[in-house]
């Protein structure tokens, strides 16, 4: 789907959905996905919210793994790197969504579809 079929409101909401993952994790993508998943006219927005949700769930799993690995100190080194990775990909996805482009995170567990 390109920018012709995605309304400006949908683009803005998708951008906020991706960017919200930086501070709020999977909460906002989950809310957006649940509230719009049954609306056919919001198909693009739902797909972007689902993509953001899957990525944030993946990041949550990685952060939990880092917390476990802090016992052997490597988790303390990995946690800031993972946070920076999350920040960068959320910003890239938010910019793509604001242009109305489909964005797929390069690595994310596709747990929900």
FIMARMI-301981 format. One line per field, with one value per residue: residue in three letters; x, z, y of N, C-alpha, C, O in turn. Coordinates in nm, 3 decimals. Each point is the difference from the previous one (the first is absolute). Layout:
residu Ala,...
n_X X,...
n_Z Z,...
n_Y Y,...
ca_X X,...
ca_Z Z,...
ca_Y Y,...
c_X X,...
c_Z Z,...
c_Y Y,...
o_X X,...
o_Z Z,...
o_Y Y,...
***
This chain:
residu Unk,Unk,Unk,Unk,Unk,Unk,Unk,Unk,Unk,Unk,Unk,Unk,Unk,Unk,Unk,Unk,Unk,Unk,Unk,Unk,Unk,Unk,Unk,Unk,Unk,Unk,Unk,Unk,Unk,Unk,Unk,Unk,Unk,Unk,Unk,Unk,Unk,Unk,Unk,Unk,Unk,Unk,Unk,Unk,Unk,Unk,Unk,Unk,Unk,Unk,Unk,Unk,Unk,Unk,Unk,Unk,Unk,Unk,Unk,Unk,Unk,Unk,Unk,Unk,Unk,Unk,Unk,Unk,Unk,Unk,Unk,Unk,Unk,Unk,Unk,Unk,Unk,Unk,Unk,Unk,Unk,Unk,Unk,Unk,Unk,Unk,Unk,Unk,Unk,Unk,Unk,Unk,Unk,Unk,Unk,Unk,Unk,Unk,Unk,Unk,Unk,Unk,Unk,Unk,Unk,Unk,Unk,Unk,Unk,Unk,Unk,Unk,Unk
n_X 0.085,-0.127,0.165,0.024,0.115,0.210,-0.169,-0.081,-0.223,-0.077,-0.005,-0.163,-0.200,-0.017,-0.041,-0.207,-0.124,0.030,-0.094,-0.210,0.034,-0.001,-0.198,-0.113,0.186,-0.032,0.078,0.168,0.212,0.079,0.087,0.209,0.171,0.059,0.127,0.205,0.045,-0.131,0.188,-0.188,-0.158,-0.039,-0.089,-0.041,-0.189,-0.180,-0.019,-0.084,-0.224,-0.105,-0.006,-0.144,-0.207,-0.041,-0.030,-0.201,-0.139,0.004,-0.095,-0.220,-0.064,-0.011,-0.182,-0.178,-0.018,-0.084,-0.225,-0.102,-0.020,-0.188,-0.139,-0.063,-0.161,-0.030,-0.091,0.157,0.101,-0.083,0.010,0.201,0.127,-0.032,0.098,0.220,0.061,-0.013,0.166,0.190,0.014,0.044,0.211,0.146,-0.010,0.108,0.223,0.078,0.012,0.186,0.154,-0.040,0.193,0.001,-0.087,0.191,-0.106,0.182,-0.043,-0.097,-0.009,0.018,0.033,0.041,-0.199
n_Z 0.000,-0.156,-0.076,-0.187,0.028,-0.010,0.134,-0.055,-0.028,-0.200,-0.163,-0.005,-0.084,-0.224,-0.095,0.007,-0.173,-0.205,-0.060,-0.055,-0.207,-0.108,-0.033,-0.193,-0.120,0.130,0.163,-0.025,-0.002,0.208,0.111,-0.047,0.087,0.214,0.026,-0.049,0.184,0.142,0.023,-0.099,0.096,0.157,-0.200,-0.123,0.028,-0.101,-0.217,-0.047,0.000,-0.182,-0.175,-0.002,-0.069,-0.218,-0.118,0.002,-0.144,-0.218,-0.061,-0.032,-0.199,-0.172,-0.014,-0.088,-0.224,-0.090,-0.005,-0.165,-0.197,0.077,-0.036,-0.214,0.102,-0.053,0.172,0.156,-0.057,0.077,0.222,0.089,0.021,0.180,0.191,0.020,0.070,0.220,0.129,0.001,0.115,0.217,0.057,0.019,0.184,0.180,0.000,0.067,0.220,0.088,-0.034,0.203,0.104,-0.177,0.201,-0.107,0.192,0.021,0.183,-0.080,0.223,-0.157,0.174,-0.052,0.004
n_Y -0.118,0.091,0.133,-0.121,-0.187,0.072,-0.063,0.201,-0.006,-0.070,0.152,0.156,-0.062,0.006,0.200,0.086,-0.073,0.085,0.194,-0.053,-0.078,0.197,0.097,0.002,0.029,-0.179,0.131,0.145,-0.076,-0.028,0.173,0.071,-0.114,0.030,0.182,-0.074,-0.119,0.112,0.120,-0.073,0.124,-0.157,-0.049,0.184,0.116,-0.084,0.049,0.202,0.020,-0.076,0.139,0.174,-0.051,-0.031,0.191,0.098,-0.096,0.055,0.194,-0.019,-0.082,0.144,0.132,-0.103,-0.007,0.187,0.011,-0.113,0.106,0.091,-0.172,-0.009,0.119,-0.213,-0.110,-0.039,-0.189,-0.192,-0.018,0.046,-0.183,-0.130,0.068,-0.036,-0.204,-0.039,0.070,-0.117,-0.192,0.039,0.040,-0.169,-0.129,0.078,-0.030,-0.200,-0.038,0.088,-0.161,-0.086,0.044,-0.139,-0.043,-0.051,-0.049,0.130,0.119,-0.183,0.005,-0.155,0.138,0.214,-0.101
ca_X -0.085,0.082,-0.050,-0.128,-0.110,0.007,-0.035,0.098,-0.024,0.056,0.145,0.042,-0.021,0.100,0.128,0.000,0.004,0.138,0.085,-0.037,0.076,0.123,-0.023,-0.111,0.005,-0.104,-0.134,-0.071,-0.031,-0.106,-0.127,-0.037,-0.035,-0.127,-0.112,-0.020,0.018,-0.124,-0.044,0.069,0.056,0.122,0.088,0.141,0.032,0.002,0.123,0.113,-0.008,0.039,0.145,0.061,-0.027,0.091,0.136,0.013,0.000,0.136,0.091,-0.026,0.065,0.145,0.033,-0.006,0.123,0.111,-0.008,0.050,0.144,0.075,0.065,0.139,0.044,-0.014,-0.130,0.020,0.058,-0.093,-0.123,0.000,0.003,-0.134,-0.085,0.034,-0.055,-0.145,-0.020,0.028,-0.100,-0.129,0.004,-0.006,-0.137,-0.089,0.019,-0.061,-0.145,-0.047,-0.004,-0.100,0.066,0.001,0.131,0.019,0.124,0.088,-0.009,-0.109,-0.076,-0.136,-0.083,-0.140,-0.019
ca_Z 0.000,-0.007,0.071,-0.054,0.069,0.144,0.030,0.082,0.139,0.017,-0.002,0.127,0.107,-0.018,0.042,0.146,0.047,-0.007,0.090,0.140,0.048,0.063,0.143,0.056,-0.039,-0.085,0.046,-0.101,-0.118,0.034,0.005,-0.137,-0.075,0.050,-0.031,-0.144,-0.077,-0.066,-0.093,-0.128,-0.055,0.077,-0.022,0.004,0.138,0.077,-0.035,0.062,0.145,0.024,-0.020,0.117,0.114,-0.007,0.028,0.141,0.075,-0.020,0.083,0.140,0.022,0.000,0.125,0.108,-0.015,0.049,0.147,0.047,-0.026,0.087,0.099,-0.045,-0.040,-0.141,-0.015,0.028,-0.121,-0.112,0.020,-0.070,-0.144,-0.042,0.010,-0.115,-0.116,0.006,-0.030,-0.142,-0.086,0.020,-0.074,-0.143,-0.029,0.012,-0.119,-0.113,0.017,-0.027,-0.146,-0.049,-0.051,0.084,0.057,0.070,0.077,-0.057,0.083,0.098,0.004,-0.048,0.090,-0.031,-0.143
ca_Y 0.118,0.120,0.116,0.044,-0.068,0.025,0.138,0.071,-0.040,-0.134,0.014,0.058,-0.098,-0.105,0.056,0.004,-0.138,-0.046,0.079,-0.024,-0.115,0.045,0.020,-0.076,-0.141,-0.056,0.041,0.078,-0.082,-0.096,0.072,0.040,-0.121,-0.053,0.088,0.018,-0.123,-0.044,0.104,-0.023,0.125,0.029,-0.116,0.040,0.038,-0.125,-0.072,0.070,-0.021,-0.138,-0.007,0.063,-0.088,-0.115,0.045,0.035,-0.127,-0.052,0.080,-0.034,-0.130,0.025,0.070,-0.100,-0.078,0.082,0.004,-0.129,-0.005,0.091,-0.084,-0.020,0.135,0.035,0.068,0.142,0.057,-0.013,0.076,0.130,-0.022,-0.040,0.119,0.085,-0.069,0.022,0.142,0.026,-0.063,0.066,0.127,-0.031,-0.044,0.116,0.084,-0.069,0.005,0.137,0.012,-0.093,-0.120,-0.119,-0.024,-0.127,0.001,-0.102,-0.119,0.002,-0.125,0.022,-0.079,0.029,0.029
c_X 0.089,-0.068,-0.135,-0.114,0.002,-0.030,0.108,-0.016,0.059,0.153,0.052,-0.014,0.100,0.137,0.008,0.005,0.142,0.087,-0.031,0.076,0.127,-0.018,-0.103,-0.003,-0.116,-0.140,-0.078,-0.025,-0.111,-0.137,-0.047,-0.043,-0.136,-0.119,-0.030,0.002,-0.124,-0.054,0.075,0.063,0.129,0.103,0.149,0.044,0.011,0.128,0.121,0.000,0.042,0.150,0.073,-0.019,0.094,0.143,0.018,-0.006,0.138,0.099,-0.019,0.068,0.151,0.042,-0.005,0.124,0.121,0.000,0.052,0.152,0.081,0.070,0.146,0.056,-0.015,-0.132,0.011,0.062,-0.098,-0.123,0.004,0.004,-0.137,-0.094,0.027,-0.056,-0.151,-0.031,0.015,-0.108,-0.139,-0.005,-0.008,-0.142,-0.098,0.010,-0.064,-0.152,-0.054,-0.007,-0.105,0.057,-0.020,0.140,-0.001,0.133,0.088,0.004,-0.109,-0.066,-0.143,-0.095,-0.148,-0.012,-0.145
c_Z 0.000,0.069,-0.053,0.080,0.151,0.027,0.088,0.147,0.028,0.001,0.133,0.114,-0.010,0.044,0.153,0.061,-0.001,0.102,0.148,0.059,0.072,0.152,0.060,-0.040,-0.088,0.034,-0.110,-0.127,0.026,0.001,-0.141,-0.081,0.044,-0.038,-0.149,-0.081,-0.075,-0.099,-0.132,-0.058,0.072,-0.017,0.008,0.142,0.088,-0.028,0.064,0.151,0.036,-0.016,0.120,0.124,0.001,0.032,0.149,0.090,-0.012,0.089,0.149,0.036,0.007,0.129,0.119,-0.005,0.050,0.152,0.060,-0.014,0.084,0.111,-0.040,-0.065,-0.147,-0.026,0.024,-0.120,-0.117,0.013,-0.067,-0.152,-0.055,0.004,-0.118,-0.129,-0.007,-0.039,-0.149,-0.089,0.018,-0.076,-0.151,-0.039,0.007,-0.121,-0.124,0.008,-0.029,-0.151,-0.061,-0.056,0.097,0.055,0.072,0.071,-0.051,0.083,0.104,-0.006,-0.044,0.082,-0.027,-0.149,-0.029
c_Y 0.124,0.117,0.050,-0.061,0.021,0.147,0.064,-0.036,-0.138,0.005,0.054,-0.099,-0.115,0.048,0.003,-0.141,-0.054,0.073,-0.025,-0.118,0.039,0.010,-0.096,-0.147,-0.040,0.048,0.074,-0.081,-0.102,0.067,0.038,-0.123,-0.054,0.088,0.013,-0.129,-0.046,0.103,-0.015,0.127,0.041,-0.112,0.037,0.035,-0.124,-0.078,0.066,-0.017,-0.142,-0.018,0.060,-0.087,-0.120,0.041,0.032,-0.124,-0.065,0.074,-0.031,-0.133,0.019,0.070,-0.095,-0.089,0.078,0.007,-0.130,-0.007,0.099,-0.078,-0.025,0.126,0.034,0.072,0.149,0.071,-0.001,0.090,0.137,-0.015,-0.037,0.121,0.094,-0.060,0.022,0.144,0.028,-0.060,0.059,0.132,-0.024,-0.042,0.115,0.092,-0.064,0.007,0.139,0.028,-0.094,-0.128,-0.117,-0.018,-0.133,0.007,-0.114,-0.127,0.022,-0.136,0.031,-0.087,0.019,0.028,0.029
o_X 0.097,-0.105,-0.066,-0.102,-0.100,0.068,0.081,0.098,0.059,0.063,0.097,0.089,0.048,0.075,0.101,0.060,0.043,0.080,0.087,0.015,0.052,0.087,0.013,-0.091,-0.032,-0.095,-0.112,-0.112,-0.082,-0.096,-0.117,-0.099,-0.083,-0.108,-0.110,-0.020,0.013,-0.112,0.120,0.101,0.070,0.083,0.078,0.107,0.090,0.060,0.089,0.106,0.068,0.063,0.097,0.091,0.057,0.072,0.103,0.064,0.053,0.085,0.097,0.057,0.066,0.102,0.083,0.058,0.089,0.105,0.069,0.070,0.123,0.094,0.088,0.099,0.008,-0.009,-0.070,-0.024,0.000,-0.054,-0.095,-0.059,-0.039,-0.084,-0.095,-0.052,-0.054,-0.092,-0.084,-0.050,-0.077,-0.103,-0.073,-0.052,-0.091,-0.101,-0.062,-0.067,-0.110,-0.075,-0.023,-0.068,-0.008,0.098,-0.089,0.103,-0.051,0.022,0.004,-0.022,-0.065,-0.053,-0.079,0.089,-0.036
o_Z 0.075,0.063,0.068,0.018,0.066,-0.053,0.061,0.073,0.106,0.078,0.056,0.086,0.102,0.063,0.058,0.105,0.097,0.069,0.085,0.122,0.081,0.076,0.116,0.041,-0.097,-0.065,-0.032,-0.052,-0.088,-0.053,-0.034,-0.073,-0.084,-0.028,-0.037,-0.122,-0.099,-0.050,-0.006,-0.069,-0.046,0.088,0.061,0.043,0.083,0.092,0.048,0.061,0.101,0.077,0.049,0.083,0.104,0.069,0.058,0.105,0.098,0.064,0.074,0.108,0.085,0.059,0.090,0.103,0.063,0.064,0.102,0.087,-0.004,0.062,0.086,-0.073,-0.035,-0.092,-0.064,-0.021,-0.083,-0.101,-0.071,-0.071,-0.107,-0.089,-0.057,-0.084,-0.108,-0.078,-0.060,-0.090,-0.096,-0.057,-0.069,-0.102,-0.082,-0.048,-0.081,-0.101,-0.054,-0.044,-0.121,-0.072,0.122,-0.073,0.078,-0.062,-0.030,-0.054,0.078,-0.107,0.058,-0.050,0.013,-0.061,-0.115
o_Y 0.005,-0.016,0.078,0.066,-0.026,0.088,-0.070,-0.011,-0.022,-0.071,-0.051,-0.010,-0.049,-0.075,-0.039,-0.021,-0.062,-0.063,0.015,-0.010,-0.077,-0.043,-0.039,-0.073,0.069,-0.044,-0.040,0.003,-0.027,-0.055,-0.019,0.006,-0.036,-0.052,0.040,0.005,-0.073,-0.016,0.029,-0.009,0.091,-0.021,-0.072,-0.041,-0.010,-0.055,-0.070,-0.016,-0.021,-0.073,-0.058,-0.011,-0.033,-0.074,-0.035,-0.003,-0.052,-0.062,-0.004,-0.014,-0.061,-0.034,0.011,-0.032,-0.058,-0.002,0.002,-0.052,-0.004,0.051,-0.005,-0.006,0.118,0.081,0.078,0.119,0.091,0.045,0.035,0.082,0.046,0.016,0.055,0.073,0.027,0.024,0.066,0.067,0.006,0.034,0.070,0.045,0.010,0.051,0.069,0.021,0.014,0.087,0.003,-0.073,0.020,0.013,-0.030,0.026,-0.108,-0.109,0.095,-0.056,0.087,-0.100,-0.094,0.059,0.027
***
